[in-house]
Amino acid sequence: MSDAQRHGAQDHSNPAVTTRGRRTIPQGSVARNFWTYVERVSGGRSLGRFLLQGLVLTALYRLPTIAGAILRAFAYRLILAGIGRSCVIEEDVRLQIPGRITLGHRVFVGQYAYLDGQTSYLRLGNDVHLARFCTLRAGEHGITVHDGVGINTRCYLDGNGGLEIGADALLSPGVQVITGNHVFSDPDTPVRFQGTAYGKVTIGQDCWLGTNVIVLPGVTIGDGAVVGAGAVVTKDIAPGAIAVGVPAKVVGQRGLRVRSV
Ligand SMILES: CC(C)(COP(=O)(O)OP(=O)(O)OC[C@H]1O[C@@H](n2cnc3c(N)ncnc32)[C@H](O)[C@@H]1OP(=O)(O)O)[C@@H](O)C(=O)NCCC(=O)NCCS
């Protein structure tokens, strides 16, 4: 394995591999690491933006009670890409690169949520409810959550390959949507240095994903589909279908009785 691979250089030998090897804390000087940190948390090398963001977040992110929520909804206008009216952001919400995060009107973000704009964007539409302990990582292609979506506690959403969730969809507790696979084709190179292959995930409007469903890269779940608790979705699911199991198989259609698995 070359030094370039070890330090996360892009692999151009395989066009299907769309990302770099995994990075760790760089070995550079303190000054260089400082600027890397600035870029990682604020999305650029502007010291002014970094300091403003730090000031606003440090002053407000832990402030309890509804007063804290009101103050945050007001002051976070300074650091988010956009925020609509009447949003509620609970205390202890961690925002990474808030300049790439947009919240619509009346969005609720529960305590201990972690929102990371990374190298793309997070866009949450109007009336989105994001319960406590959720993690949304925009990755390289971003996450779009349309109006009225409910994301229950401890969901993990990854936007590396791109993720779109249609209006009024419901994600039950613990749902995980994964949009990238580690490449492992070369048995002589550690998996962590072989890059990642992405696949966009689309979850249609009015879908319901049960507790602890896992959705794998490249999958489209059609409008109105229901996925039973604990399922692992490896292939597309047709609109209105009911799917259960590992791997998820269609066992019925909404409006008709569920057949035996
Ligand atoms: C998929 C689901 C919606 C189907 O509900 P339903 O239409 O009432 O279906 P039934 O309970 O009548 O079950 C029908 C068959 O599917 C099986 N089945 C139901 N849910 C299953 C699941 N999650 N995984 C595997 N099999 C399942 C049942 O065992 C039954 O099999 P059988 O016919 O051999 O006895 C439901 O079982 C489910 O998983 N709900 C998720 C609950 C949840 O996560 N709630 C969180 C709310 S925030």
The ligand as an SDF file (V2000), in Angstrom:
LIG
                    3D

 48 50  0  0  0  0  0  0  0  0999 V2000
  -44.9080   -5.4040    8.8950 C   0  0  0  0  0  0  0  0  0  0  0  0
  -46.0800   -5.0820    9.8010 C   0  0  0  0  0  0  0  0  0  0  0  0
  -46.4990   -3.6410    9.5750 C   0  0  0  0  0  0  0  0  0  0  0  0
  -47.1980   -6.0450    9.3830 C   0  0  0  0  0  0  0  0  0  0  0  0
  -48.2790   -5.8590   10.2270 O   0  0  0  0  0  0  0  0  0  0  0  0
  -49.6530   -6.6800    9.9480 P   0  0  0  0  0  0  0  0  0  0  0  0
  -50.2200   -6.3050    8.6250 O   0  0  0  0  0  0  0  0  0  0  0  0
  -50.5210   -6.4630   11.1220 O   0  0  0  0  0  0  0  0  0  0  0  0
  -49.1800   -8.1750    9.8090 O   0  0  0  0  0  0  0  0  0  0  0  0
  -49.3710   -9.3950   10.8260 P   0  0  0  0  0  0  0  0  0  0  0  0
  -48.9880   -9.0180   12.2060 O   0  0  0  0  0  0  0  0  0  0  0  0
  -50.7730   -9.9020   10.6030 O   0  0  0  0  0  0  0  0  0  0  0  0
  -48.3120  -10.4730   10.2980 O   0  0  0  0  0  0  0  0  0  0  0  0
  -48.4830  -11.1460    9.0480 C   0  0  0  0  0  0  0  0  0  0  0  0
  -47.3480  -12.1280    8.8690 C   0  0  0  0  0  0  0  0  0  0  0  0
  -46.1000  -11.4020    8.7230 O   0  0  0  0  0  0  0  0  0  0  0  0
  -45.1920  -11.7570    9.7840 C   0  0  0  0  0  0  0  0  0  0  0  0
  -44.5270  -10.5460   10.1970 N   0  0  0  0  0  0  0  0  0  0  0  0
  -45.1000   -9.4160   10.6440 C   0  0  0  0  0  0  0  0  0  0  0  0
  -44.1840   -8.4830   10.9100 N   0  0  0  0  0  0  0  0  0  0  0  0
  -42.9870   -9.0360   10.6380 C   0  0  0  0  0  0  0  0  0  0  0  0
  -41.6740   -8.5620   10.7040 C   0  0  0  0  0  0  0  0  0  0  0  0
  -41.4020   -7.3140   11.1050 N   0  0  0  0  0  0  0  0  0  0  0  0
  -40.6750   -9.3800   10.3290 N   0  0  0  0  0  0  0  0  0  0  0  0
  -40.9310  -10.6440    9.9100 C   0  0  0  0  0  0  0  0  0  0  0  0
  -42.1840  -11.1360    9.8220 N   0  0  0  0  0  0  0  0  0  0  0  0
  -43.1950  -10.3460   10.1770 C   0  0  0  0  0  0  0  0  0  0  0  0
  -46.0850  -12.3390   10.8860 C   0  0  0  0  0  0  0  0  0  0  0  0
  -45.3850  -13.2340   11.6970 O   0  0  0  0  0  0  0  0  0  0  0  0
  -47.1600  -13.0020   10.0800 C   0  0  0  0  0  0  0  0  0  0  0  0
  -46.6620  -14.2390    9.6170 O   0  0  0  0  0  0  0  0  0  0  0  0
  -47.6380  -15.5390    9.5370 P   0  0  0  0  0  0  0  0  0  0  0  0
  -48.6910  -15.1760    8.5320 O   0  0  0  0  0  0  0  0  0  0  0  0
  -46.7220  -16.6340    9.0960 O   0  0  0  0  0  0  0  0  0  0  0  0
  -48.1950  -15.7210   10.8970 O   0  0  0  0  0  0  0  0  0  0  0  0
  -45.7430   -5.1960   11.3070 C   0  0  0  0  0  0  0  0  0  0  0  0
  -45.6590   -6.5390   11.6980 O   0  0  0  0  0  0  0  0  0  0  0  0
  -44.4460   -4.4960   11.7060 C   0  0  0  0  0  0  0  0  0  0  0  0
  -43.3350   -4.9730   11.5330 O   0  0  0  0  0  0  0  0  0  0  0  0
  -44.6570   -3.3190   12.2870 N   0  0  0  0  0  0  0  0  0  0  0  0
  -43.5590   -2.4330   12.7420 C   0  0  0  0  0  0  0  0  0  0  0  0
  -43.8760   -1.9380   14.1490 C   0  0  0  0  0  0  0  0  0  0  0  0
  -42.9790   -0.8040   14.5200 C   0  0  0  0  0  0  0  0  0  0  0  0
  -41.7930   -0.7960   14.2150 O   0  0  0  0  0  0  0  0  0  0  0  0
  -43.5550    0.1760   15.1640 N   0  0  0  0  0  0  0  0  0  0  0  0
  -42.8260    1.4030   15.5070 C   0  0  0  0  0  0  0  0  0  0  0  0
  -43.8140    2.5370   15.5700 C   0  0  0  0  0  0  0  0  0  0  0  0
  -42.9950    4.0830   15.7600 S   0  0  0  0  0  0  0  0  0  0  0  0
  1  2  1  0
  2  3  1  0
  2  4  1  0
  2 36  1  0
  4  5  1  0
  5  6  1  0
  6  7  2  0
  6  8  1  0
  6  9  1  0
  9 10  1  0
 10 11  2  0
 10 12  1  0
 10 13  1  0
 13 14  1  0
 14 15  1  0
 15 16  1  0
 15 30  1  0
 16 17  1  0
 17 18  1  0
 17 28  1  0
 18 19  1  0
 18 27  1  0
 19 20  2  0
 20 21  1  0
 21 22  1  0
 21 27  2  0
 22 23  1  0
 22 24  2  0
 24 25  1  0
 25 26  2  0
 26 27  1  0
 28 29  1  0
 28 30  1  0
 30 31  1  0
 31 32  1  0
 32 33  2  0
 32 34  1  0
 32 35  1  0
 36 37  1  0
 36 38  1  0
 38 39  2  0
 38 40  1  0
 40 41  1  0
 41 42  1  0
 42 43  1  0
 43 44  2  0
 43 45  1  0
 45 46  1  0
 46 47  1  0
 47 48  1  0
M  END
$$$$
